Amino acid sequence: MSNKIAVFASGTGSNFDAIMNAVESGELDAEVCLLVSDNIKAGVIEKAQKREVDTVVYHPKSFSDKKAYESALLADCRDKGVEWIILAGYMRLIGPTLLEAYHNRIINIHPSLLPAFPGKDAIGQAVAKKVKVTGVTVHFVDDGMDTGPIIAQEAITITESDKKEEVQKKIQAVEHKLYPRVIQSLLTKEEAK
């Protein structure tokens, strides 16, 4: 029986596509039963609808506070039987309501070799610092910004001539292979317990 996962995303959804492709090819034994977004204009919403994945979009400011916002998300996740939350370009910090309900079952992918360049625009930060190596990190989510325990990392090299867009393409190529593989590894370990 496939594990039920929810993907939380705020942007174009390239990692959502990679996860869905891995599910469809059988590389990832999971059912993406819910897409959650905080951005009504996110490109990922259309991608989820085309794939007939149930989608909820909530504007956090329409709730009285973060707890109320996350309580609504938690209710949706529980309603769908979600076992894992996969952050894929979700641009908000996860708070105690979801962290407690999904302890060690929320993972994130970040476009740097953490702890280097946490937060927004990690690729831009790496290019600006003229580092020769950056990469991708998959980590458990805790109450900090990109501070949770690291699960996997993969490096890429940056040349002096690489522009931000070129580095982003290299990063995404790694993300789209690494993330589904790590998710599958975690689900397999969980099933073995």
C-alpha positions in Angstrom: 0.0 0.0 0.0 1.4 3.4 -1.0 2.3 6.0 1.6 0.1 9.1 1.4 2.0 12.3 1.0 1.0 16.0 0.8 3.2 18.3 -1.2 3.4 21.9 0.0 4.5 24.4 -2.7 4.4 28.1 -3.4 5.9 28.4 -6.8 6.1 26.8 -10.3 6.2 23.2 -9.1 9.2 21.8 -10.8 9.9 19.5 -7.7 6.2 18.6 -7.6 6.5 17.5 -11.2 9.6 15.5 -10.4 7.8 13.8 -7.5 4.8 13.0 -9.6 6.9 11.6 -12.4 8.7 9.4 -9.9 5.3 8.1 -8.6 4.0 7.5 -12.1 7.2 5.6 -13.2 7.1 3.5 -10.0 10.4 4.9 -8.6 8.4 6.4 -5.7 5.9 4.2 -3.9 3.6 6.9 -2.7 0.3 8.6 -3.4 0.3 12.4 -3.7 -3.1 12.9 -2.2 -2.9 16.6 -1.6 -1.2 19.7 -2.8 -1.2 22.7 -0.4 -0.3 26.1 -1.6 -0.2 29.6 0.1 -0.1 31.4 -3.3 -3.2 31.5 -5.5 -1.0 32.4 -8.5 1.4 29.5 -8.0 2.1 27.6 -11.2 2.1 24.3 -9.2 -1.7 24.6 -8.8 -2.4 24.1 -12.5 0.1 21.2 -12.6 -1.7 19.5 -9.7 -5.1 20.1 -11.2 -4.0 18.6 -14.6 -2.9 15.5 -12.6 -6.1 15.4 -10.7 -4.4 15.9 -7.3 -6.7 17.4 -4.7 -5.6 21.0 -4.1 -6.1 23.5 -1.3 -5.0 27.1 -1.4 -5.2 29.2 1.7 -4.0 32.8 2.1 -2.4 32.8 5.5 -3.4 36.4 6.1 -7.1 35.4 5.9 -6.6 33.5 9.2 -6.5 35.1 12.7 -3.0 33.7 13.3 -0.5 31.0 12.3 -2.1 28.4 14.6 -5.5 28.9 12.9 -3.9 28.7 9.5 -2.0 25.5 10.3 -5.0 24.0 12.0 -6.9 24.3 8.7 -4.0 22.6 6.9 -3.8 19.9 9.5 -7.5 19.2 9.1 -7.1 18.8 5.4 -4.1 16.5 5.8 -5.9 14.4 8.3 -9.0 14.2 6.1 -6.8 12.8 3.3 -4.9 10.4 5.5 -1.6 12.2 4.9 1.4 10.4 6.5 4.2 12.7 5.3 4.5 16.3 4.3 6.9 17.1 1.5 7.9 20.8 1.2 8.8 21.6 -2.4 9.4 25.3 -2.7 7.0 26.2 0.1 8.0 29.6 1.2 6.8 29.7 4.8 8.2 28.4 8.1 6.3 25.5 9.6 4.9 26.1 13.0 4.2 24.0 16.1 0.8 22.8 15.0 2.1 20.9 12.0 5.5 20.1 13.6 3.9 18.3 16.5 1.3 16.5 14.4 4.0 15.3 11.9 7.1 15.0 14.1 10.0 13.8 11.9 7.5 13.4 8.9 8.0 16.8 7.3 11.0 17.2 4.9 12.3 20.0 2.8 14.6 20.4 -0.1 16.9 23.5 -0.1 19.1 24.7 -3.0 22.4 24.9 -1.1 24.7 22.8 1.0 23.3 23.7 4.4 24.3 25.2 6.7 25.6 27.5 4.0 23.0 29.9 2.5 19.8 29.2 4.4 16.6 31.1 3.7 15.5 32.8 0.5 17.6 33.1 -2.7 20.2 30.6 -1.7 21.3 30.3 -5.3 21.7 34.1 -5.6 23.7 34.1 -2.3 26.0 31.4 -3.6 26.6 33.2 -6.9 27.2 36.6 -5.1 29.8 35.0 -2.8 31.5 33.4 -5.9 31.7 30.0 -4.2 33.0 27.2 -6.4 30.7 24.5 -4.9 27.1 24.6 -3.8 24.4 22.0 -4.1 21.2 20.6 -2.7 20.2 19.5 0.8 17.2 17.4 1.9 16.5 17.8 5.6 13.9 17.2 8.3 11.9 20.3 9.1 12.2 21.8 12.6 11.1 25.2 14.0 14.1 27.1 12.5 14.8 28.2 9.0 16.6 25.4 7.1 18.1 24.1 10.4 16.6 20.6 10.7 18.7 17.5 10.7 20.2 16.8 7.2 19.2 13.6 5.5 21.1 13.9 2.2 23.2 16.4 0.2 24.6 16.5 -3.3 27.1 19.0 -4.5 27.5 20.8 -7.8 30.3 23.0 -9.1 30.0 26.5 -10.2 32.3 28.1 -12.7 33.2 31.8 -12.7 31.2 32.3 -15.9 28.0 30.7 -14.5 25.1 33.1 -14.2 22.4 32.6 -11.6 20.0 31.0 -14.1 22.7 28.5 -15.1 23.3 27.5 -11.5 19.6 27.2 -10.9 19.3 24.7 -13.8 22.2 22.7 -12.4 20.5 22.7 -8.9 17.1 21.7 -10.3 18.6 18.8 -12.3 20.0 17.5 -9.0 16.8 18.2 -7.0 14.6 16.4 -9.4 16.6 13.2 -9.0 17.6 13.4 -5.4 14.3 14.4 -3.8 12.2 11.4 -5.1 15.1 9.0 -4.2 15.3 10.4 -0.6 11.6 10.3 -0.1 11.5 6.7 -1.3 14.3 5.8 1.1 12.5 7.4 4.1 9.2 5.6 3.2 11.0 2.3 2.8 12.7 2.7 6.2 9.3 3.6 7.8 7.7 0.5 6.3 10.5 -1.7 7.7 9.8 -0.6 11.3 
